[in-house]
């Protein structure tokens, strides 16, 4: 399979790392985040225009996550390792952890795709059944209806619970995390503080704190 994939890229003269279009998307995503965020702070917006601006901010963040961060984490954003590492920090900018993502996504999900007990992506504490080996609960018959709603809480789950749990226990599922250094913990903690500063604390100087919390949850 690997040789067929390599032949495809070679025969079609396609780079396996980022091209000008990917770099353009990175610029659009980052510029959109900065411009939208500054407009929320200094634009003296009404509640409904602020809500729309918040929605647009999240769309640019999603663009950053699924293009820049994801490819950087896979070392395919650029031919330069340092640039890939910076691109992967998009996950930290969005409040989670690029260190944990590389362990969880690259090492576990892509090695043990959909393998129960190994692929943490399919372990959602029994709320949704994602493989035959998982115990069938009565509520799973309705998961097609409630799963999309639950998925909306994934970022909050990462932000406030699972990231901290994994670092403290040094485990993802049944797999132990190795090579955690002091700098990894400092990087993780520093970006967590930075995220809550720019998403919650700073906006509270410009808007009613209750509105800020509601928009954050939205």
N, C-alpha and C positions, 0 to 999 in steps of 0.2 A: 504494500500500500504506500509506504514511504517513497519508494522509487517511482511509482506512478505519479504521486503528487509532485515530486521534484521534476519529473519529465514534463508535467503540465506547465509548470512555471517556466522551464527552460524553453520548451517548444513555442510558447506563446510570448516569450520575451517579457515576462512579468516579474517584477521584483518581489521577493518574499518579505521585504520590510517596507516601511512607509514610503509613499510617493507624494507628489505635490498636492494631490487631492486630500490625502489624509492630513498633511500639515495645514492645509487651508481650513479643514474642519476643526483642527485644534485651535487655530487662531480665532475662528468664529465662536467656538465654545467659550474660550477664555475671555474674549472681548465681550461677549454677550453677558457672561457672569459679572464682570466688572462694571459694565455700563448699567445693567439692570439693577445691580445692588446699589450703586451710587445714586441712581435715580430714585430708588425707594427711600434712601436716607435723606437726600437733599432736594427731592422734587416737590415737597409739600403736597403730597398726593391725598386725594380723598380715600375713604375706606375701600371703595370698589375699584378704583384705579390701582391702589396699593395691592389689593388682592390679585388683580390681573398681573401686575408686575411680579408679584411673588410666584404666581403660576409660571410666568415666562422664565424667571430665574431658575426654577426647577427643571424646565425643559432644556436649558443650556447646561445645567449640571448633569442631566441624563446623557446629553450628547457627549459631554466630557467623559463620563463613566464608561459608556459603551464603545467609544472610539479610542480616545487618547489613553485613558487609564488601562483599559483592557489590553490594548496592543502593547503598551509599555510594560505591563506585567508579564506578558508573554515574550518580551524582548524582540518584538517584531514592529515596533513603532519606528525604529531607526536602526541603522547599522552600528551606531555608537551606543555602547552599554550605558554610559553616564546619562545620555539623553533618554534612553528607555527607563532608567531608574527615576528620573525626574517626572516623566510622563506617568509612571505608575503611582506617583505621589498624589495623583488626582483622587485616589481612594481616601487618602488622609485628609485632603482638602474638603471632601464631602463627609467627613466625620467618622469614617471607619479606619481600617488599617491595611496598607499595602503589604505589610509583612505577613499578616494573617491571611490575606487574600491569596498571596503566592503559595502559602502552605496548603490552604484549603482548596484552592481552585487548580493550581498547576500540579501540585504533588499528589493530591488525593482525588479530586474530581476527574481529572484527565487520565489518571492511572487506573482508577477503579470506578469508572463511570457506571452509575446506577447499581453498584455493589452494596448490598445492605451491610451496615456496620463499618464501611470504609468511606463511602461517598457521603460526606456530611450534607451535601446539597439536598438529599432526599430524606434527611432526618429532621422532621419538624414536630417532634414531641407528640406524635399521634394525632395531631390536628388534621393532617391530610395523609392519606395512604398513597405512596408513590412507587411501591414495588410489591410483588406478590408475597415476599418474605415477611412483610410487616403485618402485625396483627390487625384483623378487620374489626373495626368498631361500628356500632349502629349508625353513628352520624356520618360515616364516610359515604353512604349512599347519596348524601346531599352535597358532597364536596364540590361538585361542578358549579354549584350555585354560590357557596360561601368562600371558596378558595380565592377568587379574585379580590374579594373584600379583605381577606386576611393578608394577602400579598402586599396590600397598601401599608401594612404595619411593619414590613420587613426592615426598613431603615431604622425605625425606632427600636426594634429588637436588637439590631446591630449596635446602635449608638449607646444604648443604656444598659444592655445586659450581656449579649453573647461575646462581644469583643473583650470585655473585662473578665468574663468567666474563663475564656480560653487562655488569656494571659496569666491569670492567677493559677489556674489548674495546670497550665502548660500542656493542654491536650485539646485536640479537635476530634470530637467523637471518641473513638477508642484508640486514636493514634497520638502518641506523645510528640510534643513540639521539641525539636532539638535546636541547638545553636542559638538560643535566645541570649543576647548580650545586653549589657547595661544600656548601650546606645540605642538598642531596639526599644527598650522600655521607655527611655527618655524621649525618643522620637514619637512613640505612640502617645505618651502622656501630653507632650507639648502640642501636638496637633489636635488632640481632644480638647484641650483648653482653648486653643485658637479657634476651633470650630464653634464652640459654645459662645465665645466672645463675639464673633462676627454674626452669628445667627440669632442670638438672644440678647446678650448684654448690650451691645452697641445700639441696636435698633430701639431699645427701651429708652434711650436718651432722646429719641425723636418721636416716639409714638407711645400711646397708652400700653403699659406692660401687658395688660390682659389681651389686647389685640395682637401684640407680638407673639404671645404664647399660642393663641388660637391660629394665627397665620402659620406659625412654625409647625403645629400639628397638621394643618391643612396641607 
